[in-house]
Amino acid sequence: MIKKVGNVTLNYEHYSGVDLYSDGNIENDLLEIVKNYKEFEYDTVIAERRNWPVLYHLSHIRGNIVTWLDISKNDTVLEIGSGCGAITGFLADKAKSVTCVELSEKRSMINAYRNQARENIKILLGNFENIAQNLNEQYDYITLIGVLEYGAQYFSSENPYEMFLTLLQKHLKTNGKIIIAIENKFGLKYWAGCKEDHTARYFEGIEGYSHTTGVKTFSKHELEELLHKAGFTNYKFYYPYPDYKFPLTIYSDEYQPQEGDLDNNNLNMDSERLTLFDETKVFGEILKDGIFSLFSNSYLVVLEK
């Protein structure tokens, strides 16, 4: 079954009929917002609503994670886990076309309505493991923005994260790139008293996810090990700050922060938190010791085939 919302096509061929991922009733509010407001009005809505999900899904700051990438109008993009479209429009403005994969119909409708004026977006509903069986295209860029950590929920394998990345290679053009954005389980904010983003438990990641199944993030060492197992040797790490969700600066191994630069550490607005120490001061000591890459709150990894 095919639906159209403005210029956006939604393909239901692999949709199970059940939304397997949802933020609950707030998605109804988001759908009404994107139906009734233009993109340039989102900041006003965010200020009026003072609501974390509205900020998270509609803020233009979300796009900073991809707008700096060298995506051109000749490039095709596969966006896996496109959600409510926080990144989709930014990709579409840079690329020739964007193919979205999303489990949720409600989220896909939010994405479609907010991007209905764009002519280069299509959305495939369903689990990527199923969709990939009939997906013959190869892409210049494949994005996993806040998606890799859920691999165990959607891949029937003893090694779901490795399987996920291995499967992507079939759909990546020669010299194509995979973009991964994910939290660092050893990010300094978790030691300082922020709850783990996916479980809302204090110290859950740094204690090895002892209370959690189905979702996990990784340290830098674990990520590199995973990439090697999946057959990737050509990759580069970047360090979004404060994190990949609302990146105000993106550092690299060549462009490191200086002492005092990392002073914006109170943006964890999705949940209450503890404040166990002064993160700016601790970041200063980490920078002196040259180990910032181990404690960055998030990672942005660019893999090249």
N, C-alpha and C positions, 0 to 999 in steps of 0.2 A: 504494500500500500504506500502511496506517495501523497504527501500533503504539501501545500505551499502557504507560506506566510510572507506576503510581499514578494520579494525576489528570492527568498531562502527556501530551498527544497528540503523536506524531511522524509527520509526513507525508513519505513517501518518493517522491512523484510525480516530483520532479525530481532525485532522487539518482542519480548516475552509477554507483554501485557501488564507487567508489574514493575513499578519503579523500585529498583533495589537499593537506591541511595537517595536520601531525602533529608533536608533540614527542617521538615515539618511545615507548619502552617505559614511560616514566614515566606515560603515560596509562592503562596497565593498573593501576598502583598507585593512581592517582587514582580510578579506577572502583571499586576495592575499598574505598578509604577512604569514599567517599560512600555505598556500599552498607551499610557496617558501622558508621558513626559518624553521630551527629546533628550538626546545625550548631553547637550550643553546645560540641561537643567538638573542633571543628577546631583551635582554638588549642593545645590539648593535643597533638594530632597534629603540628602544625607544630613545636612545641618539641621533641618527641621525634625527629622525622625530620631536622630541621636540613638541609633540602633546599630549594634555590631554587624548583624548579617547584611543590612542595607549598605553599610560602609564597605564591608568585605567584598560584596558582589558587584557594587556599582562604582567604586572609586576609580578614577582615572590613573591613580598611582600604581594600580595593579599592572598596568601595561608596561611600566618601566623594565620589567623583567625580560621583555622581548624587543622593545623598540630600538635598542642599540644594535641588535643583530644585523648582519649584512644580508638580509633577505631582500630580493629584488622582484620586480614585476615579471620576471621570467620564471620565478620559482613557484613550485607547488608545495603546499604544507598539509601534513596530516596531524590534526590536533586530537590526541587521545585524552578522553576525560575533559571535554570542553565545558561541562557544567552549565552555569547560567550565562556563559559568554563573556566573562571578565577579561579574557585575553583574546577572544576570537576576532573582535573588530580591529584590534591593533594589528593582528596578523594579516587580516584581509586588506588593510590599507597599504601593507607593504608588499604582499605577494600577488601572484597571478590568480591563485585559487586556494581556498582552504576547505579541506574535508574534515568535518568534526565527527568524532565517535563519542557517544554518550549513552549511558545506561537508562537515564531518567527521561520520560516524556515531558514531565512538568519543567524540568530544567532546560530541556531542548526547546520548549515553547518560549521560555524566557529569553533564551539565546536568539531564537528566530525573530521574535518581536523587536528586540533591541537592535537587531542588525538587518531588519527587513529591507532597508533602502540599499544595502550593499548587494551587488550582483554576482559575487564570486564565492559564495558560501553554500555548502550543502551539509546536512547533518544525517549521519547514519545512526539509528537508534539500536542499541543492543550491546552485548558483551563483545569486546574486541576479539577474544579467542574464537568466537563463532563468525564474526564479520570477516576476520582475516582469511577464512577458508575460501571466500568468494571475492576477495579483494585482489584484483590483478594489477592495479597501478603501483608504480614506484614513485617516491616523492623526494624532493630536494631537502626538505626539513620534516622531521617528526618531533612533536613536542609532547613531553610528559611533565606538565606543570602541576605538582602536587598529586601525582598519580602513581608513581612507582611503588610507593609504600603500601598500596592496596593490592599489589599483585597476588598475594596469597588468597584473596577473596574471589578472584576471577579467573585463576588459572589452575586447572586440575593437574598438578604436578608436584612431585616431592621438592622440586627446586623452582618455585613459581617465578621468583624474581629473575633468575637466570633464563628461564624459558621465555619470559616476557621480552627481555632484551634480545635474545637470540631470534625470536620470531620477527622482531622489528627489522632485522637486517634484510629479510626477504623483500621488504617494502621500501627500502632505501636505495636511491640511485647511487651509482659510483660517485664518490666525493660528496655524497650527501651527509647531512648532519642530524644527529639526535640531540635534542635539548632537554635536559633533566633538571628540574628544580625540586628540591626536597629539603626538609629540615635535617640538621645535624643532630643526632641523638645526644652528642656531647656538647651541644651549643651552650655557651656560657649562661644564657638566660635560664636554662633548666637547673643549673647548679645554684643560681642566684635566687630561685624561688618561683619561677613560672611553671605552670602546669604543662605537662606534655600535650601538644596541640590536638592529638587525635583521641586521647583517652581521658583528658581532663583530670589526670592523677599527677600528684607531685612525684617527681623523680622516677617516673615509670620507665622512661627510656634509659636513663643512666643506670638503672637497676636491672636492665636486660629484659624489660617487658614481661616480668614475672606474673602479672595479672592479666595479660592481654594476648589474644590470638587474632589473626586476620589482618593486622596492620602493624608495621614497624618501620622505623627509620634506621639510618646507618651512620657509623662514624666514617671519617674519610678513608681510613684503612679498609674498612669493610666494603665501602663502595668501590674502591679500586680493585679489591679482590673479586668482587662481583663482576666488574667490567671485564677483567681478564678472563674469568670463567666463561663469559658470554662471547669471547673472541674479539674484544676491543682493546687495542693497544695505543691508538691515536686519540687522545682526549686531553682536555684542559679544564681545570677547576677555576671557578670564579666564586666570589664571596659576597653575596648581596647583604647589605646592611640597612636597617636592623635585621631584616630577614627577607625571604623571597616574596612574601605576600605583599609587603609594602616597601619595596627597595628604593631607598633614597640615594644610595651610592652602591656601585658594584665594583669591588676590588678584585685584584688578580695577584698572582705570585710576583708579577713585575711591578704592580702598582699597589703597594701596601698602605694601610692607614698609618698615620703618625700618632704619637702619643697625644691624647686629648681629643682626637677626632671622633672617637666612638662614645659620644656623650648623649645619644638619643635612645635610651634604653627603657623607656616607659610606655612603649606603644603596644604592649601586649594587652589589648582591650577586650579580647573575647572572653576572658575569665578573670576572676580574682587571682591575685598572686601574693606571694610573700616577697619581702625584700631582705635577704640575708646578708648582703654586702653591697658595696658601691661598685657596680659593674664597670663604670668608667675607669676607676682606679685599678681594678683587677685586669681589665683589658690593657691598661698601660703596662703592667708587669708582663703580661703575655706577649705584648709587642716587643718589649725589651729582650725577651728570651727567644724571639723569633718563632713562636709556635701559634700564631694567630690562625693559621689554616686548620688547626685541630679543634679550635673552640669557636669558630664562626658559627653564628646561629643557624645559617642555612648554606646550602651549596647550590650552585648553578654549574652543571657539567655539560660541556659541549663535546660530543663524540663524533668522530669523522670516520666514515667507512673507507 
